[in-house]
């Protein structure tokens, strides 16, 4: 249903965009520096070598940044993110993993002027490493 009062003309459920990036050591160290998250899980190779993962992992919240990048690739009118619900970090992301993030419109609430999207990050093996629901609201 498109009309002059439709807050999201041309936007449909199923519309999607993707963002892909190979996670490098410099990405993780830069993110640690920006956020102040210097957990040994991310920056201490010897500490992680002795644990179950056997190597350093990227910050889960770095993946939320990838989710934002994927969402920015899909024009949803003059909207802003109200946040990410049900964020789950399902599998560790290692340095050198290529993460493809898909942002897909799942629901449009034209009355409340909100768009809900399912966001999924997968590694180069097709394994899901993170998921979330993003809520965007029209700001005019």
N, C-alpha and C positions, 0 to 999 in steps of 0.2 A: 504494500500500500504506500504509494508515493503521492504526496501532495505538498502544497506550499508551506504547511505547518509541520511537516515531517522534520524532526531534528537531525535525522541521519539519512538524508536522501542518497540512494544508491548504495548504501551499506547493507550487506546481507549476511545472514548466518552462513558460516562456512568460508567467508573471505579470510585469506591468510597471507602471512609473509614469513620469511625465514632469514636468519642471520647465522653465519657459520664462521668459526674461528678456531685455529689451533692454539691451545693454551701453552704459552712458553714460560720458562723460568722467570724472565723479566716481567711478564704480566703479573705473576704471583708476587714477586718482590715489590713491584710498583704498587700493587693493590695493598700489600701489607704496609708499605710506607704511607700511603694516603689514608688508610683507615686506622693505623696503629695496631692492627691485629698481627702480632708477631708470634702467634702460637707455634710451638715446635712442629706441629702437624704440617705446617706449610713451609717452614724455613730451616728445619734442622734435619739434614739427611741422615745422620747417624742415629738420632733418636727414632726416626721413622723406620730405619732399616731393621731395628730390633723389635718392631711391632708387627701386628697382623698384616698391615698393608705392604710393608717392606720398602716403601719409598714415600716421598713427600706428596701431598695432595693439594690441589687448588682449594681456595676458600669456596665454600658453598655459596656465600653471598656474591661472589664474583659472577656466578651463574645468574643471579637475579639481575645483574647488569646486562648480561646477554639477553635476558627476557625483555628488558626495557629496550634494548637495541632492536630486537625483532619487532616489538610493538611499534616502534618509531617508523618502521618500514611500511606500515599500513595506515593510510590516511583515514582517520575516523572523525573528521570534522575538527572543530576547535575544542578538543577534549584534553583533560588532564587525568593522570592516574590517581585514583584514590587508594591505591595499594594493591598488594598481592595477598590473596587468601590461600590457605591450605598449601603453603610452600613446603615441599618435601625434597630432601636431598637423599636420593635413593641409592646411589652408587658413587664411590669416590672417583674424582677426576684427576688423572695423573698428568704430569708435565708431558707435552707431546700429543695428548688426546685432542682430536678435532671434534668440537661440539657444534652440532647443528640445532638451533633453537627454532621451533615453529610456534607462531602466534596465530591462533585461529579463533575467530568470533564464534562464540557458542550461544549467545543470547543477546537480544536487543530489547531493552525496556524503554520504549519511546515515551511513555508517560513520565517516568522518573529521569529520562534523558541520560540513560546509562547503557554502556556496552560491556558485556562480560566476555572474556576470552580465556580459553584453555591454552596454557603455555607449556611446552614440553621440550626438554633438552635431551638430546641423544648423542652418544659418542660415535666414533667411526665404525663401531661394530653393530650399530643399531640399538644398543642397549639404552634404556631410559635411565638418565642420571639425576634428573630433577624435574619437578612439575609444580605448577601453581595455577591459580585463577587470578586474572587481572581484571580490575574494575576501572573503567574510564567513564568520566562524567563530562557532559557538555558544559562549557563555561561561556558560551556565546560568541 
